[in-house]
Amino acid sequence: MEYAGCGWMRQYSEHSSQAFQIQAHHIGDAADLGVVPNIITRHSLFMPIHT
């Protein structure tokens, strides 16, 4: 996948694609705990919901 403004993200994503998929699989459960924003921030794959 291509991440705008994040050229290095491609290598990082490809390197930890499996790890991310596993975490992404549990995002649903994490949403209830409010951990989603933390995961998103650490992976920097999505734009911050609250700036």
C-alpha positions, 0 to 999 in steps of 0.5 A: 500500500502507498501512504501519502507523505510517509515513504518510510511507512511502506518499508515499516508496513511490509516489515510488520504487516503480519503484526499489524494485521493481528492488532488490526484484527483486535481493533474492534475489542480495543475500541471499547477500551479506548486503546485504538487512538494509541495503536493508530498513533504508534503505527502512524497509519492513520490521521489523528482523530483529534489534533 
